[in-house]
Amino acid sequence: MGTVQRWMTRARHQRLNRVCWADRSHVPQRVRRTSATLERRILELRDTLKQSDLGEYGAAAIARELEAEGRSHLSERTIHRVLVRHGALDRRHRVRRPAPPPGWYLPACAAREAELDSWDFVEGLVIAQGPEVEILNVIALQSGYPGSWPDYPYTAARTLDRIFEHWCHVGLPDYAQFDNDTRFQGAHQHRDVISRVMRLCLQLDVIPVFAPPREHGFQNRVENFNGRWQSKVWARFHHDSLAALQHRSARYIDAARARLAPRGDALRTRRRVPEYFHLDLQAPAHGRVVFLRRTDDNGGVVVLGHHLPVDPLWPHRLVRAEVDLDEHHIDIYRLRRREPLEQPLVCTVDHRLPIRRFTE
């Protein structure tokens, strides 16, 4: 009501085409922000000028260098704000660093050159005088395209069917991200387990990615969608049966997808499932599997049940372990949210997956 009254006061009960809007706010209607590439160049110039003979590396010196490079549109005040934003001044204070881009731990996703589907379960929901249900949810990182399937009980085989059904409908992503649920990853008590969901991904040229155990942030996209589904479907209506819940969930998903129709072009880049594809669970696994992990006290991680020494100087830090099943080795990269673009290779460990029959 306050907004309506304010506009009525400014209009003074006149018709809109007769109102003088000369007293509108002087706040700029469009704010032009310095690009991330140019901000990185400013920081690079500051580090370079620190070592120069003249020893001047403030905003004025950086402005002169940028002008020599043909970038004279930046003022010293703008350069100073960039330095403050990145905490690059000699006077130290708390720095609120910008959040890394979505999917920053996978360079192709961070550059928006690859699509990633995040999968997760919602558990602990019970229909009144009925069974406990589970909901398998998925949402795409780039396009935001969702999917949801209430059912019970969810076995590994039924989970695989739902994933395959979704990909047949919308196409294949480049990456599929899961948590460490046994229905996704397989049994944890054995080494070198390649689950049926992982085999489906590998045979469709989709790289499976597993988030760190008990780690927040990596599954935020699908966790946020889980909350929306529960508030818009589960909490708003009374469901007499599983069929009623499935019907209501399908209507919500259709509405959510319709709202994303202007962004539907992102689905066109997804590969189609081969027409005569048949999953062979006994075929040898080929391709890559990615594990996001945090190192222990000694700088080591556990991948596929094997403890791998990474770096004793990198304890309790994030790493990305890429298991190459064709070249028989594991590449481990350092990860830092503060420097999302710097992901150096730390070490390479030889690893050959044993050939054994898949137990269904």
Secondary structure, DSSP 8 states (H G I E B T S, - for coil): -HHHHHHHHHHTT--GGG---TTS--S-SS-----HHHHHHHHHHHHHHHTSSS---SHHHHHHHHHHTT-TT--HHHHHHHHHHTT-SSS----------TTTTSHHHHTT-S-EEEEEEEEEEE-TTS-EEEEEEEEETTT--EEEEEESS--HHHHHHHHHHHHHHH-B-SEEEE-S-HHHH--SSSSS---HHHHHHHHTT-EEEE--TT-SSTTHHHHHHHHHHIIIIITTS--SSHHHHHHHHHHHHHHHHHHTGGGGGGGGGSB---TT----TTS---SEEEEEEE--TTSEEEETTEEEE--TTSTT-EEEEEEETTTTEEEEEEE-SSSTT---EEEEEE----------
